[in-house]
Amino acid sequence: MTNPAEHPSDRTASPRPTALITGASGGIGLAVALEFATTHNIVAIDRDEARLADLATEADLRGAQTLTRGADVTDEQALITIVAEAEQAFGSLHAVIACAGIAPSGTVETTTLQDWQRVLAVNLTGAFVTARTTIQSLKKSKGSFIAIASDAGTTGAQDLAAYVASKHGVVGLIKSMALDFGPDGVRSNAICPGFVETAMMKHIFKESPEGTEDYYRNTVPLGRFAQAIEIAGIARHLTESTYANGMTYAVDGGSTAGYFQSSTSPQN
Ligand SMILES: NC(=O)c1ccc[n+]([C@@H]2O[C@H](COP(=O)([O-])OP(=O)(O)OC[C@H]3O[C@@H](n4cnc5c(N)ncnc54)[C@H](O)[C@@H]3O)[C@@H](O)[C@H]2O)c1
């Protein structure tokens, strides 16, 4: 971790806006943190604290001061403390990107009540807690709140009942925030990625009855999965898009544009 207090001269020489990212240890959250590290100071939160040290080193090379904290996004008190520390070090937050999420498979028949509650807690309540604990700071800076929802926030998906329900909830939360805080100058938007090459994607494929990566690749009109950096680029774009508010931004290679049958799929 780079302790911001150790570099007070950097702040004076180059005042930067501040971005807070949850789920910053891996996958999309890590890519978002590194993308924003070129222009922002970074507040990085993840339940996997060990891997945040690597992020701090990389962010430092990009000129960012970084505050890293291990925390579960469902822990409101922990986030209140982290946001207070961040404001003390850097001032108000300008961008918040809620990336933390989990995706265990299951239908309503095979998902236990405990698993259902955990998915809703991390994906939906976690986004709520992140919003609730950062909104005062964002109001001060007229900043941007982004949640990484999913294409499963706008369509159904087989064998992912709790995940789909949680991501539909995230999209609804963002739309309500756009109405509630637009008048304060805070913009709220949801990014809905399709398949992105991360540990989560590999986990979903492993659990899936269809099994192979080729099967899923053939469902994407662009014929490939996204890289996490491509989602990070959209997060930057939405943060800088001063009239974007309440958007549900599909970044899925065309997967939700309509029915698609690949010319390379086995049926043809
Ligand atoms: N990978 C995809 O194909 C894909 C597609 C659409 C949406 N998404 C969404 O993007 C987000 C990031 O997914 P990813 O693919 O990078 O997953 P990932 O598993 O690679 O990374 C998720 C990160 O969140 C952290 N995390 C999980 N639960 C947490 C908690 N309770 N508190 C704090 N940190 C927690 C993990 O430690 C991990 O570092 C998720 O919300 C996911 O639902 C992913």
The ligand as an SDF file (V2000), in Angstrom:
LIG
                    3D

 44 48  0  0  0  0  0  0  0  0999 V2000
  -16.4520  -11.6460  -15.8420 N   0  0  0  0  0  0  0  0  0  0  0  0
  -17.6020  -11.5240  -16.4560 C   0  0  0  0  0  0  0  0  0  0  0  0
  -17.8630  -12.2180  -17.4800 O   0  0  0  0  0  0  0  0  0  0  0  0
  -18.6180  -10.5090  -15.9670 C   0  0  0  0  0  0  0  0  0  0  0  0
  -19.6990  -10.2280  -16.8060 C   0  0  0  0  0  0  0  0  0  0  0  0
  -20.6620   -9.3020  -16.3900 C   0  0  0  0  0  0  0  0  0  0  0  0
  -20.5360   -8.6790  -15.1620 C   0  0  0  0  0  0  0  0  0  0  0  0
  -19.4820   -8.9830  -14.3620 N   0  0  0  0  0  0  0  0  0  0  0  0
  -19.4350   -8.2990  -13.0740 C   0  0  0  0  0  0  0  0  0  0  0  0
  -18.2310   -7.5690  -12.9660 O   0  0  0  0  0  0  0  0  0  0  0  0
  -17.8350   -7.4960  -11.5990 C   0  0  0  0  0  0  0  0  0  0  0  0
  -16.3930   -7.9680  -11.4840 C   0  0  0  0  0  0  0  0  0  0  0  0
  -16.3410   -9.3350  -11.9010 O   0  0  0  0  0  0  0  0  0  0  0  0
  -14.9840  -10.0460  -12.3320 P   0  0  0  0  0  0  0  0  0  0  0  0
  -15.2610  -10.8480  -13.5330 O   0  0  0  0  0  0  0  0  0  0  0  0
  -13.8830   -9.0800  -12.3260 O   0  0  0  0  0  0  0  0  0  0  0  0
  -14.8580  -11.0700  -11.1100 O   0  0  0  0  0  0  0  0  0  0  0  0
  -13.5690  -11.5560  -10.3130 P   0  0  0  0  0  0  0  0  0  0  0  0
  -14.0240  -12.7210   -9.5120 O   0  0  0  0  0  0  0  0  0  0  0  0
  -12.4250  -11.7250  -11.2400 O   0  0  0  0  0  0  0  0  0  0  0  0
  -13.2620  -10.3130   -9.3440 O   0  0  0  0  0  0  0  0  0  0  0  0
  -14.2060   -9.9420   -8.3620 C   0  0  0  0  0  0  0  0  0  0  0  0
  -13.4790   -9.2490   -7.2360 C   0  0  0  0  0  0  0  0  0  0  0  0
  -14.4490   -8.8780   -6.2380 O   0  0  0  0  0  0  0  0  0  0  0  0
  -13.9390   -9.2510   -4.9690 C   0  0  0  0  0  0  0  0  0  0  0  0
  -15.0560   -9.5040   -4.0740 N   0  0  0  0  0  0  0  0  0  0  0  0
  -15.9760  -10.4930   -4.1540 C   0  0  0  0  0  0  0  0  0  0  0  0
  -16.8290  -10.4170   -3.1490 N   0  0  0  0  0  0  0  0  0  0  0  0
  -16.4690   -9.3500   -2.3880 C   0  0  0  0  0  0  0  0  0  0  0  0
  -16.9630   -8.7560   -1.2090 C   0  0  0  0  0  0  0  0  0  0  0  0
  -18.0370   -9.2710   -0.5710 N   0  0  0  0  0  0  0  0  0  0  0  0
  -16.3600   -7.6560   -0.7220 N   0  0  0  0  0  0  0  0  0  0  0  0
  -15.2640   -7.1410   -1.3370 C   0  0  0  0  0  0  0  0  0  0  0  0
  -14.7300   -7.6690   -2.4520 N   0  0  0  0  0  0  0  0  0  0  0  0
  -15.3280   -8.7530   -2.9780 C   0  0  0  0  0  0  0  0  0  0  0  0
  -13.1000  -10.4940   -5.2150 C   0  0  0  0  0  0  0  0  0  0  0  0
  -12.1530  -10.7370   -4.1800 O   0  0  0  0  0  0  0  0  0  0  0  0
  -12.4440  -10.1710   -6.5490 C   0  0  0  0  0  0  0  0  0  0  0  0
  -11.2200   -9.4870   -6.4000 O   0  0  0  0  0  0  0  0  0  0  0  0
  -18.8140   -8.3550  -10.8190 C   0  0  0  0  0  0  0  0  0  0  0  0
  -19.7960   -7.5420  -10.2170 O   0  0  0  0  0  0  0  0  0  0  0  0
  -19.4320   -9.2300  -11.8760 C   0  0  0  0  0  0  0  0  0  0  0  0
  -20.7220   -9.6570  -11.5370 O   0  0  0  0  0  0  0  0  0  0  0  0
  -18.5230   -9.8740  -14.7340 C   0  0  0  0  0  0  0  0  0  0  0  0
  1  2  1  0
  2  3  2  0
  2  4  1  0
  4  5  1  0
  4 44  2  0
  5  6  2  0
  6  7  1  0
  7  8  2  0
  8  9  1  0
  8 44  1  0
  9 10  1  0
  9 42  1  0
 10 11  1  0
 11 12  1  0
 11 40  1  0
 12 13  1  0
 13 14  1  0
 14 15  2  0
 14 16  1  0
 14 17  1  0
 17 18  1  0
 18 19  2  0
 18 20  1  0
 18 21  1  0
 21 22  1  0
 22 23  1  0
 23 24  1  0
 23 38  1  0
 24 25  1  0
 25 26  1  0
 25 36  1  0
 26 27  1  0
 26 35  1  0
 27 28  2  0
 28 29  1  0
 29 30  1  0
 29 35  2  0
 30 31  1  0
 30 32  2  0
 32 33  1  0
 33 34  2  0
 34 35  1  0
 36 37  1  0
 36 38  1  0
 38 39  1  0
 40 41  1  0
 40 42  1  0
 42 43  1  0
M  CHG  2   8   1  16  -1
M  END
$$$$
